[in-house]
Every structure is written in C-alpha cells, then in structure tokens.
C-alpha cells in the first residue's frame, strides 16, 4: 500500500512549490505596481469636444465639400444649402426698397408744394384781415381766407404723414433685405473651429429642417479624460494641478495634462466605468485636459487608458515623467 502512494506524493510536492512560486511572484508584482504615496490613478477614455454642424434655416442641401476624416480650418466652407429661392426673394425685396424710395421722393416734393400753399394762404389771410379792419374787405372774404388756410394746414399734415409712412415702409423693406441676406449667409455652413470631420450625416439633395445636422466635427485641440475618484483623493486636488494620461495604445508615452475641473458634488460611478458593485460607490468627477494635444498625434479620442493625479507635492515616477 505504501508503495502505491509514493508516486502521487512525489507529484504533489512540486505542484505545491509551483503554486507558492506563482503566489510569491503575484505578490511581488502587486508591490512593484503600487503607486507611490500621493499619487492616484483611475481608468478612463480619451475624449474630445464635439461640434455639430447644422442648418439654421430649412432648405435643400446643395453640396457637401468635405469627407469624413478631413482636417479643416476655422471659417472653411464645409457645405451649402440651395439659396435660389432666397436670392429671388431678396431681389424682390430690393426692388420694393427702390420703389418705396422713388415714392418717398415724390411725397417729399408734395410736402414742399403744400407748404408753399400754406405760406400763401397765411399771407392772404393776413392781408385780408388788415383790409377787413379798415373796412376794405367783407367778412365773407375774411372767412374764405381762414378756411383756405385751414385746408392748407390739413394738406400739409396729410403729406407729412405720407412721408412718415413711406419712410417706415422703406425701413421694413430694408430689414427684409437684411434678413434674407443673413439667411443666405447662414446657408453657407462654415467650420467654427480647427478640427477633423468625424461624421458626414447628410448628402446633397436631402431636404433639411431648421437645425438639420450635416456634419460632426471634433476639436483635436480640446482633448480630455474624465476620472472618478473617491472623496479622499479628489479632495486633495485643485484646478490647475499637473496630471498625466497614459493610454493603452501608447504605454510608454505619458501625456502631460492639467486638472481643469473637480466636481463639487459626488455621484455614483457611471455605468461604463466599473462593475455593478463599483457603481454603487460615490465618487467625484475630475477632468484632465491635455496641455499639448499636437505633441502626440497618435492619441485619438476614444482610446482607453488611465489618468494619474498627485497631491502633497508627490514626485512623478520615471514612467510618468
């Protein structure tokens, strides 16, 4: 019986030794990967500010001048809506302005004519009044001259009112021209920032409503990572502190960053960050912004990685310098 158990015991001892070696290596590795005092780390994903390029007014999309992946400059023309109807309306409004100005010139001449009639009627009344006082004119003639002056006054008021109405009409027509010109300008969709076209959401010929999306851009100069840290770690951080971002795709290239935001209120860990048990923990959101995104063109929004922050003047380890 003893001879039958001897081979199995010879196998058990090496197995135990192997397990002990593996456990020891794992313990040594956990010690070597432990962060120095004053440093904190959390997983995250590199993100970039997104900008929607959308139509301000409804219309048919005439052309899209860029493709996905194109790098564009601020104020570059990206797409254009069909403006033929708007241009026709603007021409009609401009013609209305010209007609109103011509009518205004005639109305102003009428005002001058009515004023001259008013002055003449006033002189005639004055002369008739003097003659009446000397008994050289009848009361009937005096009353006729008074009525004539009153008629002239009414004619002047009517002519001046017409001039005011025409000036208001010209102002309204010019405002209509300006509005149509603005809508035509808004039909040219310009890049608001330097960035990259991420998505092309509409094609020429499509009819868009107000706010219809055409393109999605990302601002490569505004890249960041959100971390979620416990209160003990977040409470020691200040906006402007240095940070580091280490992406899984670039494990040997620590990207310098700065803390741009520390939440004033805790929240549950977001769904996409940890397991369900971890999501029940209250954490504070900390936002890290890359200080020089152009220095690492390989870093792209969406890449997973880790963010590192420090407190109490802790030194960066060699792999994060």
Secondary structure, 3 states (H helix, E strand, C coil): CHHHHHHHHHHHHHHHHHHHHHHHHHHHHHHHHCCCCCEEEEEEEEEEEEEEEECCCCEEEEEECCCCCCEECCCCEEEEECCHHHHHHHHHHHHHHHHHHHHHHHHHHHHHHHHHHHHHHHHHHHHHHHHHHCCCCCHHHHHHHHHHHHHHHHHHHHHHHHHHHHHHHHHHHHHHHHHHHHHHHHCEEECCCCEEEEEECCCCCCEECCCCEEEEEEEEEEEEEEEEECHHHHCCCCCCCEEEEEEHHHCCCCEEEEEEEECCCCEECCCCCCCHHHHCCEEEEEEEEECCHHHCCCCCCCCEEEEEEECCCCCCCHHHC
